[in-house]
Amino acid sequence: MDNQRFILYVGLALVLYLIWSAWQRDQLPEQIFAPTAAVTQDEEVPQDDIPNPAGVIVEQNQEKSFVSTSTSKQVTVKTDVFKIKIDTRGADIHRTELITYPVSLEDPDTPLVLLENQSKTYISQSGLIHEPVANKDKGSLAPNHHHVYKTDQFSYSLADGQQKLVVPFYWQGPNNTTVTKTFTFERGSFLIHVDYQIENNGNEDWIGSQYKQLRHSYVSGEQSWLRLPTYTGAAFYDNKYEKLSFDDMQSETLSREVVGGWVAMLQHYFFSAWLTNELETSHYYSKVVERDIGSDYIIGIRSQAIRVNPGEQGKFTNRLYLGPKLQKQIEKIQPGLELTTDYGIFTPLCKPLFWILDLIHGWVKNWGVAIILVTLLIKIVFYRLSASSYRSMAKMRKVQPRFQALRERYADDKQKLNQAMWDMYRKEKINPIGGCLPILIQMPVFLSLYWVLIESVEMRQAPFMLWIQDLSTKDPYYILPLLMGITMYIQFKLNPRPPDPMQEKIFMLMPIFMTAFMAFFPAGLVLYWFVNNLLSIAQQWVITKRFENE
């Protein structure tokens, strides 16, 4: 095998991959949300977004009921991590601002908005379903997300030193059936407890179940691992992590009995999820709700029914997560929840790489320094393998004149040329592919770190030093890419000179190409490549000099 040609092919493959990723990122259209028609207060509403008692979604327009004529209002809840708007219609969360996560470094006072119901539909909903369906003349014996609740006040705030904030909503049904829906917020937590208490003050048993679902309008430009890992869509966990894109919902309806697990709506760095108890058996479902202007996509969970005897109380407990994909925290909340940080096919390498980065970050408190130390650690682990590779390259430099003489002698006989070259390889104990090993080692680490930087919210807006204040975005002054390009050129000069003039010209242009493309990649990735190049140059120079002295 021609060592130089192999390295060239590997390098070109890497460049093509980087070009493709960068081009896809630039060409992706902005996310466009199809709005949903609003529900007016005095109209007959099709209950096509509520699961029926059998656990199967009711077909559109199959069943209708009149919603309350009461006008809904917004209740504001403020904690140390949230600013939330809860609509009294359904007592559902219609807006969530993450106070501790600014939308950008340039706008640190504006929090990122996760859930909203204005420019797009992205809300959490939950409700109760009475079984059997109540007599139409009596009205509903269970409030779904179309019914209006009452509340004690319209503004709640977590006070200094207060650890919990309880926000109750009340609904009164026929036969004196009372439902209290309570939100419990805890300091420093993105996990919300949402509980129902049913008081049966009537003369008949109350039999019913609850449902909880996430509703999202369509998003254009959904992406796969071939483009970027910033998937936007639904997902669920049934002993394994499964995605359910909006397009998939159009062609296939989710209907499955699941023990434990969760359902979620994912986006880049953040997600929302309804969680179940680990031993609870529930019905998982999805639904596309067609409206006059656009469609809504629903993924939800419906519980098993409970019976509440007259004069007694029943309860449903729930947990709702609204926040960042903090892997160490969310894996303690529910099994499989950490998989929402989706590294795709690189997961086997990305997870241990992130674990090491996070471990080092716990000591140094700087992600940039952690990347440098991980790079050094990788070089130490593969030191002997790299040393053998650089020694082979040093031998190649020494015998290059003899190889050139063979090419001139057997210019018209390729078979004899190859045989003569292999004889020389054996005589000089040269591994012709030895020089490829550093690249082969570096590429998977490079690609894994790329996905870690892109997908891990821990890296979002993480500062390094001086002008690098966000390792997940490009270097604003392109200094690191330029330094990386210089180190690549130095490496090229240390390597054996390619025998083919055309190959030599391409190799000389590679640092320029890589500098241009890496200029738009995360600064943390360029930092890794730059430090790796510096360490490789030092190791190769020492080994080459030692070989020459020998």
C-alpha positions in Angstrom: 0.0 0.0 0.0 1.2 3.5 -0.8 1.4 5.2 2.6 1.1 8.7 1.3 -1.8 7.9 -0.9 -3.7 6.2 2.0 -3.1 9.3 4.2 -4.4 11.5 1.4 -7.6 9.5 1.0 -8.2 9.5 4.8 -7.6 13.2 5.0 -9.9 13.9 2.0 -12.6 11.8 3.6 -12.4 13.8 6.8 -12.5 17.1 4.9 -15.5 16.0 2.9 -17.3 15.0 6.0 -16.6 18.4 7.6 -17.6 20.2 4.4 -20.9 18.2 4.3 -21.7 19.0 8.0 -20.9 22.7 7.6 -22.8 23.0 4.4 -25.9 21.3 5.9 -25.7 23.6 8.9 -25.6 26.7 6.6 -28.3 25.4 4.3 -30.8 24.3 6.9 -33.9 26.5 6.8 -35.0 28.3 9.9 -37.4 26.4 12.0 -40.9 27.3 10.8 -43.8 26.6 13.1 -47.3 26.1 11.8 -49.6 27.9 14.2 -52.7 26.2 15.6 -56.2 27.6 15.4 -57.2 29.0 18.8 -60.2 27.6 20.7 -62.9 30.2 21.3 -64.8 30.3 24.5 -68.3 29.5 23.3 -68.0 27.0 20.6 -68.5 23.2 20.2 -65.1 21.7 20.3 -64.2 18.3 18.8 -62.5 16.2 21.5 -60.0 14.7 19.0 -57.1 15.6 21.2 -58.2 13.5 24.3 -57.7 9.8 24.7 -60.9 7.8 25.1 -61.6 5.4 28.0 -60.3 2.4 26.0 -56.9 4.0 25.7 -57.3 4.7 22.0 -57.4 8.2 20.6 -60.9 9.3 19.6 -61.2 9.9 15.8 -61.5 13.5 14.8 -65.0 14.9 15.1 -66.3 11.6 16.5 -67.3 13.0 19.9 -68.1 16.7 20.7 -68.8 18.6 23.9 -69.2 22.2 24.9 -66.3 23.8 26.6 -66.9 26.2 29.5 -68.0 29.7 28.6 -65.7 31.1 31.3 -62.8 33.1 30.0 -59.5 31.6 30.9 -56.7 33.6 32.6 -53.0 33.2 33.0 -51.3 32.4 36.3 -47.7 33.5 36.7 -45.3 31.3 38.7 -41.7 32.5 39.4 -39.0 30.3 41.0 -35.2 30.5 40.9 -35.1 28.6 37.6 -38.5 29.2 36.0 -40.9 31.9 35.0 -44.1 29.9 34.0 -47.5 30.8 32.7 -50.3 28.4 33.6 -53.6 28.8 31.8 -56.7 28.3 33.9 -58.2 26.4 31.0 -57.0 22.9 31.7 -54.5 24.3 34.3 -51.9 23.6 31.7 -48.5 25.2 31.2 -48.5 27.4 28.1 -45.2 29.2 28.6 -41.9 28.3 30.3 -38.9 30.7 30.5 -35.6 29.1 31.8 -34.2 31.9 33.9 -30.7 30.4 34.3 -30.3 29.8 30.6 -30.0 33.1 28.6 -30.9 33.0 25.0 -27.4 34.1 24.1 -24.2 35.6 25.6 -25.0 38.8 23.7 -28.4 39.0 25.5 -27.8 37.6 29.0 -30.9 39.1 30.5 -33.4 37.4 28.1 -34.2 33.8 29.3 -34.6 31.0 26.8 -38.2 30.2 26.1 -39.0 26.4 26.0 -42.8 26.1 26.1 -44.9 28.7 24.4 -48.3 29.2 22.8 -47.9 32.2 20.6 -45.6 32.0 17.6 -45.9 28.2 17.8 -47.7 25.6 19.8 -45.5 23.8 22.3 -47.4 23.2 25.6 -48.0 20.5 28.2 -51.5 19.2 28.8 -53.1 16.9 31.2 -56.6 16.0 32.4 -58.9 13.3 33.7 -61.3 11.0 31.9 -64.4 9.6 33.6 -65.4 6.0 32.9 -68.1 5.4 31.7 -68.6 8.6 29.8 -71.0 10.8 31.8 -74.6 11.6 30.7 -74.5 14.6 28.5 -77.3 16.2 30.5 -75.3 16.0 33.7 -72.1 17.3 32.2 -68.6 15.9 32.7 -67.6 14.3 35.9 -63.9 14.8 35.1 -62.0 17.9 33.9 -60.0 17.6 30.7 -57.7 20.3 29.3 -60.7 22.2 27.9 -62.3 22.9 31.2 -61.6 26.0 33.2 -60.2 25.8 36.8 -60.4 28.3 39.6 -57.4 29.5 41.5 -56.7 31.4 44.7 -54.4 34.0 43.1 -52.8 34.8 39.8 -49.2 35.3 40.8 -46.9 33.0 42.8 -43.3 33.5 43.7 -40.7 31.3 45.4 -39.5 33.5 48.3 -35.9 33.7 49.6 -35.2 30.7 51.7 -38.3 28.9 50.6 -37.7 25.4 49.3 -41.1 24.6 47.8 -43.9 26.4 46.1 -47.4 24.9 45.8 -49.8 26.2 43.2 -53.3 24.7 43.4 -56.2 24.8 40.9 -59.8 23.8 41.6 -62.6 22.4 39.6 -66.2 21.7 40.7 -68.2 19.1 38.8 -71.8 17.8 39.0 -72.7 15.7 42.1 -70.3 17.8 44.1 -67.3 16.1 42.6 -64.2 18.2 43.3 -60.9 18.0 41.6 -57.7 19.8 42.8 -54.8 20.0 40.4 -51.6 20.9 42.3 -48.3 22.0 40.9 -45.3 21.7 43.2 -42.0 23.5 42.4 -38.8 22.9 44.2 -35.8 25.3 44.5 -33.1 24.6 41.9 -35.1 21.9 40.2 -36.5 21.6 36.7 -38.7 18.8 37.8 -42.4 19.7 38.5 -44.8 17.6 40.5 -48.3 17.7 39.0 -50.9 15.9 41.2 -54.7 15.4 41.0 -56.9 14.8 44.0 -60.5 13.7 43.4 -63.1 14.1 46.1 -66.2 12.1 45.4 -69.0 13.8 47.3 -71.7 12.1 45.2 -73.7 8.9 45.6 -72.1 6.8 42.9 -68.5 5.4 42.4 -66.2 7.7 40.5 -64.2 5.6 38.0 -61.6 7.4 35.9 -58.1 7.7 34.6 -55.7 10.5 33.8 -53.8 11.5 30.7 -50.7 13.7 30.2 -49.4 14.8 26.9 -47.1 17.2 25.1 -48.4 19.1 22.1 -46.2 20.6 19.4 -46.9 22.3 16.1 -44.9 21.1 13.1 -41.3 22.1 12.7 -39.6 22.2 9.3 -36.0 21.2 8.9 -36.0 18.1 11.2 -32.5 16.6 11.1 -30.8 13.3 11.3 -27.3 12.2 12.4 -26.1 12.8 8.8 -26.7 16.4 9.2 -26.6 17.6 12.8 -27.7 16.0 16.1 -30.2 18.8 16.8 -33.3 16.6 16.5 -36.6 18.3 17.1 -39.5 15.9 17.6 -41.0 13.4 20.0 -39.4 10.5 21.8 -40.3 7.9 24.3 -38.7 5.2 26.5 -39.9 1.6 26.5 -36.9 -0.2 27.9 -35.0 1.5 25.0 -34.9 5.0 23.6 -37.0 5.5 20.5 -37.6 8.6 18.4 -41.0 9.5 16.8 -40.6 12.3 14.4 -43.5 14.5 13.3 -43.4 12.9 9.9 -43.5 9.5 11.5 -46.6 10.4 13.4 -48.3 11.2 10.1 -47.8 7.6 8.9 -47.8 5.6 12.1 -49.7 6.0 15.3 -48.1 5.1 18.6 -50.3 2.8 20.7 -48.5 0.7 23.2 -48.8 -0.6 26.7 -45.6 0.3 28.6 -44.3 -0.4 32.1 -42.6 2.7 33.4 -40.8 4.9 30.9 -41.5 8.4 29.7 -42.6 10.5 26.7 -40.8 13.6 25.6 -40.5 16.4 23.1 -36.9 17.1 22.2 -35.0 20.1 20.8 -31.4 21.2 20.8 -30.1 21.2 24.3 -33.5 21.2 26.0 -36.6 19.0 26.3 -39.9 18.4 28.1 -41.0 15.0 29.4 -43.9 13.4 31.3 -42.6 10.6 33.5 -44.4 7.6 34.9 -43.7 5.5 38.0 -41.3 2.7 37.3 -43.8 -0.1 38.0 -46.8 1.6 36.5 -48.4 0.2 33.4 -49.7 2.9 31.1 -50.9 3.4 27.5 -48.6 5.4 25.3 -50.2 7.1 22.3 -49.6 9.7 19.6 -51.9 11.8 17.6 -51.9 14.3 14.8 -54.6 16.9 15.3 -55.6 18.6 12.0 -56.7 22.2 12.3 -57.7 24.8 9.7 -54.2 26.3 9.8 -51.6 23.6 10.4 -51.4 20.5 12.5 -50.5 19.7 16.1 -48.5 16.6 17.1 -49.2 15.0 20.4 -47.4 12.3 22.3 -48.9 11.2 25.6 -49.5 8.7 28.4 -52.8 7.5 29.7 -53.0 5.8 33.1 -55.1 2.8 34.3 -58.4 3.7 35.9 -59.0 4.0 39.6 -62.2 3.8 41.6 -63.2 6.4 44.2 -66.1 5.4 46.4 -68.7 7.9 47.5 -67.3 10.0 50.4 -63.7 9.0 49.6 -60.7 10.6 47.9 -58.5 9.4 45.0 -55.2 10.7 43.8 -53.0 10.7 40.7 -49.3 11.7 40.9 -47.2 12.9 38.1 -43.8 14.4 37.3 -43.1 16.8 34.5 -39.5 17.8 33.4 -39.0 21.1 31.6 -35.4 22.1 31.1 -31.9 21.3 29.9 -30.4 17.9 29.0 -28.1 17.8 32.1 -27.0 14.2 31.8 -25.8 13.6 35.4 -29.0 15.1 36.9 -31.6 13.6 34.6 -30.2 10.1 34.7 -31.1 10.1 38.4 -34.6 11.1 37.8 -35.8 8.3 35.5 -34.0 5.4 33.7 -33.1 6.3 30.1 -33.8 10.0 30.5 -30.1 10.8 29.9 -30.5 9.3 26.4 -32.3 12.5 25.3 -28.7 13.8 24.9 -28.5 11.9 21.6 -25.0 11.3 20.2 -26.4 9.0 17.5 -24.0 6.3 16.1 -21.1 7.9 18.1 -22.7 7.2 21.5 -20.3 4.3 22.4 -17.4 6.8 22.2 -19.2 10.0 23.2 -20.5 8.8 26.5 -17.1 7.8 28.0 -15.5 10.8 26.4 -18.0 13.1 28.1 -17.6 11.2 31.4 -13.9 11.9 31.4 -14.4 15.5 30.4 -17.0 16.0 33.1 -14.7 14.3 35.7 -11.8 16.6 34.8 -14.1 19.6 34.7 -15.1 18.8 38.2 -11.4 19.4 39.2 -10.4 22.3 37.0 -13.8 24.1 36.6 -13.1 25.0 33.0 -14.3 23.0 30.0 -11.5 24.4 27.8 -8.8 23.2 30.2 -10.7 19.9 30.5 -10.4 19.5 26.7 -6.7 20.2 26.8 -6.1 17.6 29.6 -8.2 15.0 27.8 -6.1 15.6 24.7 -3.0 15.1 26.7 -4.5 11.9 28.3 -5.3 10.5 24.9 -1.7 11.2 23.7 -0.3 9.4 26.7 -2.6 6.3 26.3 -1.5 6.0 22.6 2.1 7.1 23.1 3.8 3.9 22.2 1.5 3.3 19.2 2.2 6.9 18.0 5.9 6.5 18.6 6.0 3.4 16.5 4.2 5.2 13.7 6.5 8.2 13.8 9.6 5.9 13.8 8.2 4.3 10.6 7.8 7.8 9.1 11.4 8.6 10.1 12.6 5.5 8.3 10.5 6.5 5.3 12.3 9.8 5.1 15.7 8.1 5.2 15.0 5.7 2.3 13.1 8.2 0.2 16.0 8.7 -2.3 16.2 4.9 -2.8 12.5 4.7 -3.4 12.8 7.5 -6.0 15.6 5.5 -7.7 13.4 2.4 -7.9 10.6 4.4 -9.5 12.9 5.7 -12.1 14.4 2.3 -12.8 11.0 0.5 -13.0 9.0 3.4 -14.5 7.6 1.1 -17.2 7.0 -2.0 -15.1 4.6 -1.4 -12.2 4.6 -5.0 -11.1 8.4 -5.1 -10.6 8.3 -1.6 -8.9 5.8 -2.9 -6.3 7.8 -6.0 -5.7 11.0 -4.0 -5.3 9.3 -1.6 -2.9 8.0 -4.4 -0.7 11.4 -6.0 -0.6 12.9 -2.7 0.6 10.1 -2.4 3.2 11.1 -5.9 4.6 14.8 -5.2 4.5 14.5 -1.9 6.3 11.7 -3.1 8.6 9.3 -0.4 7.6 5.6 -0.6 8.2 4.1 1.1 5.1 0.9 1.9 6.9 2.5 2.9 10.1 2.2 6.6 9.4 -1.5 6.3 9.1 -2.1 5.3 12.7 -2.0 8.8 14.2 -4.8 9.8 11.8 -6.8 6.7 12.4 -6.6 7.2 16.2 -7.4 10.9 16.0 -10.4 10.7 13.7 -12.9 8.8 15.9 -11.9 11.0 18.9 -12.2 14.1 16.8 -15.7 13.1 15.5 -16.9 12.0 19.0 -15.7 15.3 20.5 -17.6 17.1 17.8 -20.9 15.5 18.8 -20.2 16.0 22.5 -19.6 19.8 21.9 -22.7 20.1 19.6 -25.1 18.1 21.7 -24.1 18.5 25.4 -25.9 21.4 27.0 -23.0 21.5 29.6 -20.8 22.9 26.8 -23.4 25.6 25.8 -22.0 29.1 26.4 -19.1 27.5 28.3 -16.1 29.9 28.5 -12.5 29.0 28.1 -10.2 32.1 28.4 -9.5 35.5 26.8 -11.6 35.8 23.6 -13.1 32.3 23.7 -16.3 32.7 25.8 -18.3 29.9 24.2 -16.7 26.6 23.4 -19.8 25.4 21.5 -19.6 28.1 18.9 -16.9 29.3 16.4 -13.9 31.4 17.4 -15.1 35.0 16.9 -11.7 36.1 15.7 -10.6 32.9 13.9 -7.3 32.8 15.9 -7.6 29.2 16.9 -8.3 27.9 13.4 -5.3 29.9 12.1 -3.0 28.4 14.7 -4.4 25.0 14.0 -3.6 25.5 10.3 0.0 26.5 11.1 0.5 23.3 13.2 -0.9 21.2 10.3 1.7 22.8 7.9 4.5 22.0 10.4 3.3 18.4 10.6 3.4 18.2 6.8 7.0 19.4 6.7 8.0 16.7 9.3 6.4 13.9 7.3 8.1 12.1 4.4 7.8 14.0 1.2 5.2 12.5 -1.1 6.8 11.0 -4.3 4.0 12.2 -6.5 4.2 16.0 -7.2 0.4 16.2 -7.4 0.0 14.5 -4.0 2.5 16.9 -2.5 0.6 19.9 -3.8 -2.7 18.6 -2.3 -1.0 17.9 1.0 0.3 21.5 1.0 -3.2 22.8 0.4 -4.7 20.7 3.1 -3.8 23.0 6.0 -5.4 25.9 4.1 -8.6 23.9 3.4 -8.8 22.7 7.0 -8.3 26.2 8.4 -11.1 27.6 6.3 -13.5 24.8 7.2 -12.6 24.6 10.9 -13.1 28.4 11.2 -16.9 27.7 11.5 -16.7 24.8 13.8 -17.0 24.9 17.7 -14.0 26.5 19.3 -13.7 23.6 21.7 -13.2 21.2 18.7 -10.5 23.4 17.1 -8.8 23.7 20.5 -8.6 19.9 20.7 -7.2 19.6 17.2 -4.6 22.4 17.8 -3.4 20.9 21.1 -3.3 17.5 19.6 -1.2 18.8 16.7 1.2 20.5 19.1 1.7 17.3 21.1 2.1 15.3 17.9 4.7 17.7 16.5 6.7 17.6 19.7 6.6 13.8 19.8 7.4 13.4 16.1 10.3 15.8 16.3 11.9 14.1 19.3 11.5 10.6 17.7 12.8 11.7 14.3 15.9 13.4 15.9 16.5 10.3 18.0 16.3 8.0 15.0 18.7 10.2 13.0 21.2 10.2 15.9 21.0 6.4 15.9 
